[in-house]
Amino acid sequence: GDSLTFLIGASIITSVIIGNIERFGLFVFTIWILEFILKARSKFKARSLGMLKHGNILETPYRKNYSLIHILMRFNRFSEKQITLILIAVQFLICFISLFLYLAFLSQSGELKI
């Protein structure tokens, strides 16, 4: 269930706060913040699941977008595996850009000695 998800999230947030890298953490959590905002639109009643159609393709059960997954399902005809890989790739890209910006800021401020 959600127990491991909560534990991992709490561990990451704790590391961000103790490490004094709140801006970096904010960028890394961008995708989850967007998901929270979209879920809030449905008062947290919408599910992030799709309906299986045409063999392996997922379609959204809602008219509005209440999740990033719903946006992907509307954008193109994707399978569950493809949606998962796209979300992982987006999260990786966000993390990479965040790390690059954070290190660039540290080197510019003189705090990072390479």
C-alpha positions as CSV (number, residue, x, y, z in Angstrom):
1,G,0.0,0.0,0.0
2,D,1.0,3.5,0.8
3,S,3.1,2.8,3.8
4,L,6.4,2.5,1.9
5,T,5.5,5.5,-0.2
6,F,4.9,7.6,2.9
7,L,8.2,6.4,4.4
8,I,10.2,7.2,1.3
9,G,8.6,10.6,1.0
10,A,9.2,11.4,4.6
11,S,12.8,10.3,4.3
12,I,13.4,12.4,1.2
13,I,11.8,15.5,2.8
14,T,13.8,15.0,6.0
15,S,17.0,14.8,4.0
16,V,16.1,17.9,2.1
17,I,15.4,19.9,5.3
18,I,18.5,18.6,7.2
19,G,20.7,19.1,4.1
20,N,19.4,22.7,3.8
21,I,18.6,22.2,0.1
22,E,14.9,23.2,0.2
23,R,15.0,24.8,-3.3
24,F,16.4,21.7,-4.8
25,G,13.8,19.6,-3.0
26,L,11.0,21.9,-4.3
27,F,12.1,21.3,-7.9
28,V,12.4,17.6,-7.4
29,F,8.9,17.3,-6.0
30,T,7.4,19.4,-8.8
31,I,5.7,16.4,-10.4
32,W,4.1,15.4,-7.1
33,I,3.0,19.0,-6.4
34,L,1.3,19.1,-9.8
35,E,-0.4,15.8,-9.1
36,F,-1.6,17.1,-5.7
37,I,-3.1,20.2,-7.4
38,L,-4.9,18.1,-10.1
39,K,-6.2,15.7,-7.5
40,A,-7.5,18.6,-5.4
41,R,-9.7,19.6,-8.3
42,S,-11.7,16.4,-7.8
43,K,-11.7,16.8,-4.0
44,F,-9.4,13.7,-4.0
45,K,-12.2,11.5,-5.3
46,A,-10.8,10.8,-8.7
47,R,-8.7,7.7,-9.3
48,S,-5.5,7.7,-11.3
49,L,-6.5,4.5,-13.1
50,G,-7.4,4.2,-16.8
51,M,-9.9,1.9,-18.5
52,L,-8.3,-0.8,-20.6
53,K,-9.5,-0.4,-24.2
54,H,-8.5,-1.8,-27.6
55,G,-6.2,-4.4,-26.2
56,N,-3.4,-2.8,-24.4
57,I,-4.4,0.9,-24.5
58,L,-5.6,2.9,-21.5
59,E,-8.3,5.6,-21.7
60,T,-9.2,8.1,-19.0
61,P,-12.6,7.5,-17.3
62,Y,-13.2,11.3,-16.7
63,R,-13.9,14.2,-18.9
64,K,-11.5,16.5,-17.0
65,N,-7.9,15.9,-16.1
66,Y,-7.5,14.9,-12.4
67,S,-4.1,13.4,-12.7
68,L,-0.9,13.6,-14.8
69,I,-1.8,10.1,-16.0
70,H,-5.2,11.4,-17.4
71,I,-3.3,14.1,-19.3
72,L,-1.0,11.5,-20.9
73,M,-4.0,9.3,-21.7
74,R,-5.6,12.2,-23.6
75,F,-2.4,13.2,-25.3
76,N,-2.0,9.9,-27.1
77,R,-2.9,6.3,-27.0
78,F,-0.5,4.7,-24.5
79,S,-0.2,1.4,-22.8
80,E,0.3,1.2,-19.0
81,K,4.0,0.4,-19.5
82,Q,4.5,3.4,-21.8
83,I,2.7,5.8,-19.4
84,T,4.9,4.5,-16.6
85,L,8.1,5.0,-18.6
86,I,7.1,8.5,-19.6
87,L,6.4,9.5,-16.0
88,I,9.8,8.0,-14.9
89,A,11.6,9.9,-17.8
90,V,9.9,13.2,-16.8
91,Q,10.8,12.7,-13.2
92,F,14.4,11.9,-14.2
93,L,14.6,15.0,-16.4
94,I,13.2,17.2,-13.6
95,C,15.8,15.7,-11.1
96,F,18.6,16.2,-13.6
97,I,17.7,19.8,-14.3
98,S,17.2,20.5,-10.6
99,L,20.7,19.1,-9.8
100,F,22.3,21.0,-12.7
101,L,20.7,24.3,-11.5
102,Y,21.6,23.6,-7.9
103,L,25.2,22.9,-8.7
104,A,25.4,25.9,-11.0
105,F,24.0,28.1,-8.2
106,L,26.6,26.7,-5.8
107,S,29.5,27.2,-8.1
108,Q,28.4,30.7,-8.9
109,S,28.0,31.7,-5.3
110,G,31.5,30.3,-4.5
111,E,30.3,27.6,-2.1
112,L,31.2,24.7,-4.5
113,K,34.8,24.1,-5.1
114,I,35.5,21.8,-8.0
